[in-house]
Every structure is written in structure tokens, then in C-alpha cells.
Amino acid sequence: MQQCPLCLSPGGEIVWEDGLCRVVRVDGAEGAAFPGYCRVIWRTHIAEMTDLDPGSRRHLMNVVFAVEAALRALVAPDKINLAALGNMVPHLHWHVIPRWRDDSHFPAAIWADPQKSVAAIRHVPAASALTAAIIAALTEEESGA
């Protein structure tokens, strides 16, 4: 049986983590095509959201929402896509993907065939800026502001 890649490695550049989950910035071609693209990865190996207790579900979604808010502030996308598929890697993780109307795949999913040639070069946020924005958004989310 093949071991889980998200149990064996971080899955990208870690920009924030706590004892339950981590946020990684996706690198490679996907990261270049969709600057700021992050994954929120649950630390332990489970496959489904309903495998978590209600408090853990809330925590994970608060982190997903904080990453979305951070990316909206830092890269000003036209849209943010959220996806939790797990078909290829059945380890609970969420994709938080900034999208622009002129990106190579818009309006299709990033896993579909490109719709047009490569889009404009976009600013890639520094890891430190992304970390600070996630922490700020988490603090706001947890305070209920």
C-alpha cells in the first residue's frame, strides 16, 4: 500500500501551522499560474470532514476562511475557489485558489484544460506577508469581528 504524500511531507512551503493543521503555499507550475495558491492540510490522516469532531471542523474552516481573507487582501483576485476533493490524495485538505478572469483556466477549474494562453504575470506574496495576513485574519475570525 502506498503511503500518503501529505503524511510524508509538508505538501508545500509551510506559511502557518498549529497543532491541528498547516497552511502551505503551493509551488511549481500551479503556484506560478495561480500566485498565492494555498492548501490547508489537516495534520492527522483522515479522509472526510465528518471524521472530525465539531470543534475541529470549526477550527479547520476558520483557518480556511482566514487564508481566503488573507489572499483577498494580498493578491486582490477576481474570485477565490475553495475545494476539498481528496480523490487523488485521501487526506483531508482544502485548496484555496486565487482566480482572475484572465488566468489560463478561467472560468474552468484549475484542473481542467487551459482555456487560453498564459495570463499576465502577477505578484507572488512573500511568505512572511502571507503568514502575517493569515494570523491577522485568524485573530479577527476567532474574536468574531
matplotlib code that plots the C-alpha trace (Angstrom):
import matplotlib.pyplot as plt

x = [0.0, 1.3, 1.9, 0.2, 2.2, 0.7, 1.7, 5.3, 6.0, 4.6, 3.0, 4.4, 6.1, 4.7, 3.5, 1.5, 0.7, -0.6, -1.1, -4.0, -3.3, -0.9, -1.1, 1.2, 1.9, 1.8, 4.9, 5.8, 3.7, 0.4, 1.9, 3.3, 0.0, -2.1, 0.0, -0.9, -2.5, -2.5, -3.6, -4.9, -3.9, -5.2, -2.3, -3.6, -4.5, -8.3, -10.3, -13.5, -14.7, -17.2, -14.3, -13.6, -15.4, -17.5, -14.8, -12.1, -14.4, -14.9, -11.2, -10.3, -12.9, -11.8, -8.3, -9.7, -11.6, -8.6, -6.5, -9.2, -9.3, -5.5, -5.3, -8.1, -6.2, -2.8, -3.4, -6.8, -8.1, -11.4, -12.6, -11.3, -12.0, -12.3, -12.2, -11.9, -11.7, -9.4, -9.9, -6.2, -4.9, -7.5, -6.0, -8.2, -7.1, -8.6, -7.4, -7.7, -7.0, -7.0, -8.5, -8.5, -10.7, -7.6, -6.0, -5.2, -8.1, -10.8, -13.7, -13.0, -11.4, -7.6, -7.5, -9.3, -7.6, -6.4, -8.9, -6.4, -2.7, -0.8, -2.2, -0.4, 2.5, 1.1, 2.8, 3.6, 3.1, 6.1, 5.7, 6.1, 3.3, 1.1, 1.8, 1.1, -2.2, -3.3, -2.6, -4.5, -7.5, -7.5, -7.4, -10.3, -12.2, -11.7, -12.8, -15.9, -15.2]
y = [0.0, 3.4, 5.9, 9.3, 12.1, 14.6, 12.4, 12.1, 15.7, 19.2, 19.4, 22.8, 25.7, 26.0, 29.5, 28.9, 25.9, 24.9, 21.5, 20.6, 21.8, 23.6, 26.1, 25.6, 27.7, 25.7, 25.9, 24.7, 25.3, 25.5, 28.1, 30.1, 30.1, 31.0, 33.1, 32.7, 29.3, 27.6, 24.3, 23.9, 20.4, 18.6, 17.2, 13.6, 11.3, 11.3, 11.5, 13.4, 16.5, 14.3, 12.4, 15.5, 16.4, 19.6, 21.8, 20.6, 21.2, 24.8, 25.3, 23.9, 26.1, 29.1, 28.5, 28.1, 31.3, 33.1, 32.0, 33.2, 36.6, 36.9, 36.1, 38.6, 41.3, 40.4, 39.5, 41.0, 38.2, 38.4, 35.2, 32.7, 29.0, 26.6, 22.9, 19.8, 16.9, 14.2, 11.9, 11.6, 12.1, 11.0, 13.1, 15.9, 19.2, 22.3, 24.1, 27.9, 29.2, 32.9, 33.3, 36.1, 36.4, 36.4, 33.4, 30.5, 28.3, 30.8, 30.1, 26.4, 24.7, 24.8, 21.0, 21.3, 22.0, 25.6, 27.9, 30.4, 31.1, 32.1, 35.2, 38.2, 37.9, 38.5, 39.4, 36.4, 37.4, 36.9, 34.0, 36.5, 38.7, 35.7, 34.4, 37.8, 38.2, 34.7, 35.4, 38.7, 37.0, 34.2, 36.6, 38.5, 35.3, 34.0, 37.3, 37.3, 40.7]
z = [0.0, -1.0, 1.8, 1.9, 0.5, 2.9, 5.8, 4.4, 3.5, 4.2, 0.8, 0.0, 1.8, 5.3, 5.9, 9.1, 11.3, 14.7, 16.4, 14.2, 10.7, 8.4, 5.6, 2.7, -0.3, -3.5, -5.6, -9.0, -12.1, -10.2, -7.8, -10.7, -12.6, -9.5, -7.2, -3.6, -4.1, -0.7, 0.8, 4.3, 5.4, 8.5, 10.4, 11.1, 8.4, 7.9, 4.7, 5.4, 7.3, 9.2, 10.6, 12.7, 15.9, 15.6, 17.3, 15.0, 12.0, 13.1, 13.6, 10.2, 8.5, 10.4, 9.0, 5.5, 5.9, 7.2, 4.3, 1.9, 3.6, 3.6, -0.1, -0.9, 0.9, -0.6, -4.2, -4.9, -7.1, -9.0, -7.2, -4.7, -5.3, -2.3, -2.9, -0.8, -3.2, -1.9, -4.8, -5.6, -2.0, 0.5, 3.3, 4.4, 2.8, 1.3, -1.7, -1.5, -5.0, -6.1, -9.6, -12.2, -15.2, -17.4, -15.8, -18.1, -16.9, -16.1, -15.8, -15.6, -12.7, -12.5, -13.1, -16.4, -19.7, -20.1, -21.7, -23.1, -23.2, -20.0, -18.3, -17.1, -14.6, -11.1, -7.8, -5.6, -2.0, 0.3, 2.8, 5.7, 4.3, 3.8, 7.4, 8.9, 6.9, 7.9, 11.6, 11.4, 9.7, 12.2, 15.1, 13.6, 12.9, 16.4, 18.0, 15.9, 14.4]

ax = plt.figure().add_subplot(projection="3d")
ax.plot(x, y, z, "-o")
ax.set_aspect("equal")
plt.show()
